[in-house]
Amino acid sequence: MSLTTQSRTLPMAIVTYLERSASARPASASATFTENAVVVDDGETHAGEAAIAAWLAGSAAELAYTTTQLRVEKDETATTVVNRVAGNFPGRSVDLNYRFELDAESGLIQALTISI
């Protein structure tokens, strides 16, 4: 994934997550989450460090894909990054919403919801 002007204005935890999750070492993205973070992806909830690390490792093993950032939306509680994901899965591309909620003290991700 290449950084766009929009992504440079994103909080560091979000930029780092997006870069690492699409890299050859996606499990390294687990460092961007708080200890008790929650991820909801594809209807499944992954809570805590171990579950999120396993989710990151599993999702990387399943698919080969590329991402293109389309837009960023912010509200009072969250930042949503919309990425077009293209790869070796049915339909070949999909626009995904990554809704990030950050911990105010640490700046790390406390909740991530991925949806279509």
N, C-alpha and C positions, 0 to 999 in steps of 0.2 A: 504494500500500500504506500502510495506517495503522499506526503503532506501537502495539503492545499493551504491557501491563505486562511480559510475558515478553521482548519484543524490547528493551526498555530495559535489561535485564540482560545482553544479549549484548555481546560485544566490538565495539568501534567499527567495525572492518573489515567484520564481518558485517552490521551494521546498514546501513552505508554501501553495501555491495554490493547488499543486498536493495532498498534504496530506489532506487539509481541504475539497477540493471538493469531495474526496472519503470517507469522514468521515460521522458520524451520524449528523453533523452540517455543511452541505455544504455551507450554506449562509454565514458562517464566512469567507469563501474564498474571499468575496467581499472586505475585508480590504487590499488585495494584489494588488488592481487596483488603478490607478490614478483617479481623479475625472471625467475626460472626456474620460476615456478609451473606447475602442470599442472591442466587441467580435463578431466574425463571427463563427456560428456553425450551421450545417445542413442547409446551405443556408440562414439563417436569421442573421440579424445584430442587436446587442444589444448595444446601446450607452449610456454612462453615468451611474452614480451610481445606480439609481433606476431600470433601465432596466437590468443591470447586476445582481443586487440582485434578481430580479424577475426570471431571467433566471436560476440562480443557484438554487433557491428554486424549480422551476418547473422541472428542469432536474433531481433533486434528487427524486422528488415524482414519476416520471414516471417509473424509472427502478431500479432494484437491480443489482449491478455489482461489480466486482473486477478488479483491474488493475495490470499489470506487466510491469515494464519498460524494453523496449527492447534495446533502444540506444538513444544517444544524439548527435545532429549535431549542429555545430555553424558556423555562417558566420559573416560578418561585421555588420549586422543590427539585427540579431535575433538568438535565440536559439530554436531549435526544439527538442522536446522530443517525441519519438515514444513509445506509450504504447499499449499493448494488453489489450483490454477491453472484459471481458467475463461476461455474465449475462442472464437475462430472456427477451431477445429480439430476433427477427428473426435472424437466423444465429448463435446465441449463442456466437460468438466472432468476434472481428474486431480489426485490428491494426489502431490506430488513431494517426495522427500527430498533436501535439500541438505546434504551432509556436508562440513563445513569443517575443514581442518587449518591451524592458524596457525603462523607462524614465531615462535619464542619471543622472539627479539630485537626484531624490528620490529613484531610484532603484525599483520602483513599475512597475507593468505591465501597459503599455499604449495601447497595442494591443495584442489580442490573436485570432488566427485563428485555428479552429479545422477542420481537413479534413481527408479523407481516403487516 
